[in-house]
Amino acid sequence: EELIPNWSTIKPQLNVQQPFSATGGAPAELLKQAQSRALSALAQRHRAITLADFEVLALATPGVPIANARALADYHPALPCVAAAGSVTVVVIPKCSAPTPGTAFLQAIKQYLEPRCSLTTEVHVVGPIYIPVVVYARLHVDSLDGTQSLVALAQKTLDTFFHPLHGGPDSMGWPIGRDIYRSEVMALRSALPGVQYLDHFGLQTEADAEQRCDNLPICSDGLVASGQHYIEVIPRNLDL
């Protein structure tokens, strides 16, 4: 027969001491807190079904610093002008000083997305196509004093507005595929001291033969890049 020891008669052989106070503890979780945590967990996306799912999951890729992502339906990066049924392309921007993704960066996101989408979906992850934009503007000022500083400030203001990570109308980064609106760029005049008004305003990209006087459309996988802008400053007493 197996002998069952009498644990009450066995003296412990170890002397355990706690030299430091315990840390890292927390009060017991309340029932309402547990319910809230459960609902939050249920609301999290674990499968890529909609375009929003692809974007949220791409941003959640472990160990990959992503600033922004945009998912495009029926889009194949090798065939941008042809509707590719079943193909989803996710355009991503790294959160770094030079926001151009490398091969390993893109591959990590793709490997994270593929097991989370349907079997019939072909997933592609690419970086944005940067589109350099040049602004042409004539600034009318009261005095030509500090003209060089004013031109430098205008260039800096436009560089900030078109920045992929810190630009855009909400200063949260220029959205992928977002058009440039003439009125928004012209409104930047308020940040330039001494400027009364501006005219001869135009926008141009490398693909344009001449300046555009209206809004500038951007491709769905494109991202604005600030170019070397042409700013002319003239005093008001020379207005024609």
C-alpha positions in Angstrom: 0.0 0.0 0.0 1.1 3.5 -0.8 1.9 5.4 2.3 0.4 8.9 2.5 2.7 11.2 4.5 1.4 13.3 7.3 2.3 16.7 6.1 1.5 18.3 9.4 4.4 16.5 11.0 7.0 17.4 8.4 9.1 20.4 9.2 10.0 22.7 6.3 13.7 22.5 5.3 13.8 25.9 3.6 13.9 29.3 5.2 12.4 31.8 2.8 12.9 35.5 3.4 11.6 38.6 1.6 14.3 41.3 1.8 12.3 43.9 -0.2 8.7 45.0 -0.3 6.6 43.5 -3.0 6.0 45.9 -6.0 3.9 45.9 -9.1 0.6 44.8 -7.5 -2.8 46.3 -8.1 -6.2 46.2 -6.5 -8.5 43.4 -7.5 -10.4 44.2 -10.7 -14.0 45.2 -10.3 -16.7 43.4 -12.3 -17.5 46.5 -14.3 -13.8 46.8 -15.2 -13.7 43.2 -16.3 -16.8 43.6 -18.4 -15.4 46.8 -20.0 -12.1 45.0 -20.8 -14.0 42.1 -22.4 -16.1 44.4 -24.6 -12.9 46.2 -25.6 -11.2 42.9 -26.6 -14.3 41.9 -28.6 -14.2 45.2 -30.5 -10.6 44.7 -31.6 -10.0 43.7 -35.2 -8.4 40.2 -35.7 -9.5 39.6 -39.3 -9.0 41.7 -42.4 -12.3 41.9 -44.2 -12.9 45.6 -44.9 -10.4 48.1 -46.1 -10.5 49.7 -42.7 -9.5 46.3 -41.2 -6.5 46.1 -43.4 -5.4 49.6 -42.4 -5.9 49.0 -38.6 -4.1 45.7 -38.7 -1.2 47.1 -40.8 -0.7 49.8 -38.2 -0.7 47.1 -35.5 2.1 45.0 -37.0 4.4 44.1 -34.1 7.8 45.8 -34.1 7.1 47.8 -37.2 6.9 51.6 -36.7 4.1 52.7 -39.2 2.9 56.3 -39.4 0.0 55.8 -41.8 -1.6 53.2 -44.0 -4.2 53.2 -46.7 -5.8 50.1 -48.2 -6.9 50.1 -51.9 -9.5 47.6 -53.2 -9.0 45.8 -56.6 -5.6 47.4 -57.0 -2.4 45.7 -58.0 0.8 47.8 -57.8 2.1 46.3 -61.1 -1.2 47.1 -62.9 -2.3 50.5 -61.5 -4.6 51.3 -64.4 -6.4 47.9 -64.4 -9.0 46.8 -61.9 -7.6 43.7 -60.2 -10.4 41.8 -58.6 -9.5 40.2 -55.3 -6.3 42.2 -54.9 -5.9 44.5 -52.0 -2.9 46.9 -51.8 -1.9 48.5 -48.6 0.2 51.7 -49.0 2.3 52.4 -45.8 4.5 55.2 -44.5 7.3 54.4 -42.0 7.5 56.5 -38.9 11.0 57.7 -39.4 13.0 60.8 -40.6 13.2 59.4 -44.1 9.7 57.9 -44.7 10.6 55.5 -47.5 9.9 51.8 -46.6 12.5 49.1 -47.2 11.9 45.6 -48.4 12.1 44.0 -44.9 9.6 46.7 -43.6 7.1 45.9 -46.3 7.5 42.1 -46.0 6.9 42.2 -42.2 3.6 43.9 -42.7 2.6 41.5 -45.5 3.4 38.5 -43.4 1.3 39.9 -40.6 -1.7 40.6 -42.9 -1.8 37.4 -45.0 -2.9 35.0 -42.3 -5.6 37.4 -41.2 -7.4 37.9 -44.5 -9.6 35.6 -46.6 -8.0 32.9 -48.8 -9.3 34.5 -51.9 -7.6 37.9 -51.2 -4.2 38.7 -52.7 -2.4 41.1 -50.5 0.3 43.6 -51.6 2.1 46.1 -49.3 4.0 49.0 -50.9 5.4 52.4 -50.2 3.8 55.5 -51.5 4.7 57.1 -54.8 6.1 60.5 -53.9 4.9 63.4 -56.1 7.1 66.5 -55.8 4.9 69.6 -55.9 6.0 73.2 -56.7 4.0 76.3 -55.6 4.2 79.5 -57.6 3.1 82.6 -55.8 3.5 86.3 -55.9 3.4 88.0 -52.5 2.5 91.7 -52.1 4.2 93.3 -49.1 4.4 96.8 -47.6 8.2 96.8 -47.6 11.0 94.8 -49.2 12.9 94.8 -45.9 13.6 91.2 -45.0 12.6 89.8 -48.4 15.1 86.9 -48.2 13.8 85.9 -44.7 10.2 86.1 -46.0 11.0 83.8 -49.0 12.8 81.4 -46.7 9.8 81.4 -44.3 7.4 80.8 -47.1 9.5 77.8 -48.3 9.6 76.4 -44.7 5.8 76.9 -44.3 5.1 75.0 -47.4 7.6 72.2 -46.5 5.8 71.8 -43.2 2.3 71.7 -44.8 3.3 69.1 -47.3 5.4 67.0 -44.9 4.3 63.3 -45.0 4.5 62.8 -41.2 3.7 66.3 -39.7 1.9 68.1 -42.5 -1.7 68.1 -43.8 -4.6 70.3 -42.7 -4.6 68.7 -39.2 -0.7 68.5 -38.8 -1.0 64.8 -38.4 0.8 63.9 -41.7 -0.3 64.3 -45.3 -2.9 61.6 -46.0 -2.0 59.1 -48.7 -3.8 59.9 -52.0 -5.2 63.2 -50.7 -5.5 66.0 -53.3 -4.1 69.5 -52.8 -6.7 72.2 -52.5 -5.8 75.6 -53.8 -7.7 77.4 -51.0 -5.8 75.6 -48.3 -2.4 76.5 -49.7 -3.4 80.1 -50.3 -4.6 80.3 -46.6 -1.0 79.7 -45.5 -0.4 83.4 -46.3 -1.6 84.2 -42.8 1.6 82.6 -41.4 3.7 85.1 -43.4 4.2 88.4 -41.6 3.9 91.6 -43.7 2.1 90.0 -46.6 -1.0 91.8 -47.7 -2.2 89.4 -50.3 -0.9 87.1 -53.0 -1.7 86.5 -56.6 -0.5 84.6 -59.7 -0.9 81.4 -57.7 -0.2 78.0 -59.3 0.6 74.4 -58.5 2.7 72.1 -60.7 4.1 68.6 -60.6 6.8 66.9 -62.8 4.0 65.5 -65.0 2.4 68.9 -65.7 3.5 70.9 -68.7 2.3 74.2 -67.1 1.0 75.5 -63.8 -2.4 74.5 -62.6 -4.7 77.3 -61.4 -7.1 74.9 -59.7 -6.8 72.0 -57.2 -4.1 69.4 -57.8 -5.3 65.8 -57.9 -3.1 63.1 -56.4 -3.2 59.4 -57.4 -4.7 57.0 -54.8 -1.2 55.6 -54.0 0.5 58.9 -54.2 1.9 61.2 -51.5 2.8 64.9 -51.8 6.5 65.9 -51.5 7.4 69.5 -51.1 9.6 70.8 -54.0 11.6 74.0 -54.4 8.9 76.7 -54.6 9.0 79.9 -56.6 8.1 82.8 -54.4 8.1 86.4 -55.8 7.9 89.4 -53.5 7.0 92.8 -54.7 6.1 96.0 -52.7 2.5 97.3 -52.9 3.5 100.6 -54.4 4.4 98.7 -57.6 1.0 97.0 -57.9 -0.3 97.3 -61.4 
